Amino acid sequence: MQFQIVVVVLDNWHVLCYNNDLELLWEQRLMDVGQARETYKVKAMAALVSPHVISTGDQGSVIVGGSYAHRAHDHRSGDSACW
């Protein structure tokens, strides 16, 4: 039986998975960004929800990927004229 889920990925690499009634099914912290948030910012983040089973007993899989950018290289912040 298939059912709908909603996956939310936060900029601190915390993943939340909700069922179709928006009840929290599980949550997972993928990494500790700690003080890196002062130096880096999330450039892109994506989650893929798939019915593909990886291990016995799984009901599907969630794959999360993302990238960071160094804040010193962000030309849109501050008064820099470079875009």
Secondary structure by P-SEA (a helix, b strand, c coil): cbbbbbbbbccccbbbbbcccccccccccccccccccccccccccbbbbbccccccccccbbbbbbccccccccccccccccc
